Amino acid sequence: MAVQTTGSGTRVSRRRRFHRRVAELFASRELLVNLTLRELRSRYKRSVLGWSWSLINPLSNVIIYSIVFSVVLKVQPPTSPTGLKSFPLFLLCGLIPWMFFANGMGNTTESLLANGNLIKKVYFPRELLVTAAVGSLVITLLIEMGVLMAVLLIVGNMVLVWIPMVLVLVFLEAVLVLGVGLMLSVLNVFFRDFRYLITVLLNVLFYAIPIVYPVTYVPVEAHVAGVTIPMRRIYELNPLTRLVGAYRDVLYDTRFPSVSTMLIIVTAAVFCFALGWAVFARLQRRVAEEV
């Protein structure tokens, strides 16, 4: 009985700490807005083109990848139910969400170290720095999505009715990025090699996810050393593959993603956020000593 009581008391204590932390974060919402605005202002500070770079960067990538994969390697985009067959638009529907994920990993990983002086001077919930980094990228993502949807409308894809679904996907991706970012940011304080590891992993992930090619190009099975591997099934278990596919379902094919796709995305977002929150809560007390 004593063990059960202790266990129950520990769970209650953890629940109370969680509620206090959430209440503290909610009370600091004004600071969060200011930190997010600071991130936005500093991103293109003293840049001649300013926010135009948020559109120039993906467009330049589209031009390069279109030449390499569509012209040179002859990758053919699928034809949507509306009759749309355009490699640049097919690419953008996956590239823009990917860039949000990749930039989110880079910005959140460095968010605590980059604000070391602020952390040492005054106390505030450290999660706000990571959340502000993600929040500023969400605004950029929404701008890029708005431009993409305008182009899709011009070519005949009626994407206006799919705006609520796009916002759902943006929210789920933001939760996933925030969860991973919370974990990476605090781990990077103690192990500075994480910033370099993330760069390598993002390069691998970019080609391991069907962004510049349709998932149909992935063989159903692969034979390695006499062993049959369900290659496409492995691809489809990756939450990022499902996330990119969901964006393409909504924007390129103008249809709902499958139930299994949404379940995998929601599960991944909740799991990553819970894990990131737990790791951050455990290590953040020593952050001021290490930055």
Secondary structure, DSSP 8 states (H G I E B T S, - for coil): -HHHHHHHHHHHHHHHHHHHHHHHHHHTHHHHHHHHHHHHHHHTTT-SSGGGHHHHHHHHHHHHHIIIIIIIS-------TTS---HHHHHHHHHHHHHHHHHHHHHHHHHHHHTHHHHHHS---THHHHHHHHHHHHHHHHHHHHHHHHHHHHTT---GGGHHHHHHHHHHHHHHHHHHHHHHHHHHHH-TTHHHHHHHHHHHHHHHSSSSS-GGGS-S-EEETTEEE-HHHHHHHSHHHHHHHHHHHHHTS-S---HHHHHHHHHHHHHHHHHHHHHHHHHGGGHHHH-
